[in-house]
Amino acid sequence: MAEKEGIIVLTDDEGKEVEFEHIDTIEMNDEYYVILLPVEDPEGGVVILKFENDDADCEVLVGVDDDAEAQAVLDKYAELCEQDEE
């Protein structure tokens, strides 16, 4: 994972580098989530990834497949944005 000026470059399963704008990192229920916006296709919506430990106890980012979990992260993000505006 490389980062430059708010842009995070991740490598997909096929070895292709994809650029994302880092929107926010959120802690929720003792887990950390990253909200990213694809640079090439921002209209496609955000991507939510979660930090997990792999078999070698290294921290990796994995996709959030559970719609309820993803919605909870987005709701938390909206709540934090509202607090910042006040």
N, C-alpha and C positions, 0 to 999 in steps of 0.2 A: 504494500500500500504506500503510495507516494502522495504528498500533499503540497500544493503550491497556491498561495493566495486564495484560500477558501475552496480550492478545487481538490478533490480527492480522486486519484486514479486507481481503480481496482482492476484486477485481471479476472476475467470470467472463466468458466470451465473449459472453454476452447482456447484459452491463452490470449484472447484479445483484450487490449487495454480499453477501458471505458471510463470517461471522465464524468464526475458528479460534483454538483455544488453542495457543500456541507451546509445544511439548514440548521441542524441542532443535534445535540447529544442529550438524551434524557435518561434520568435514573427513575425507575419505577419498580416497585416490589423487589428491591435488591438486585435488579438487573439493569443493564445499560443498553440503550437503543440509540441508533444513529438514523436520522432522517436525511435522506439525500435526494437531490433533484438531478435527473440526467441532463447533462449539458446539451447533448444532441437532440433530445426530445423532451423538452420541459412540459409540453402539453400532455404527455403520457402519464403524468402524475409522479408522486414521490415514491421512493423506495425506502422501506424500513428494514433495517438489519439489526441483529442482536449480537452482542458479544457473548461467546461461549468458549469453553476450554476444549481443545481437541484431545486425542489419545495421548499426545506427548505433553499435555498440560500447557500448551501454547494457546494464547488468546486468538480466536478467529472470528470473523463476521459471518453470520449465517442469515439467510432470508427468513422473514416472519411469514409463515404460511397460514397461520390461524387468523381469520378475518376479525374475530372478536379482540384478539390480542393487538392486532394492528390498529383497530379503531380505538382501543384504549390508549395507545401511544399517541395517536393523533388528537384525542380528546385532552390528554395531559398537556400536549404541546399548545393547544388552543387556550387552555386554562393558564399556562405560564405566560402566553402572549398577552392575555387580558390583564394579568397582574402587572406586567411590565408597562402597560399603557396607563395604569392608574397612578 
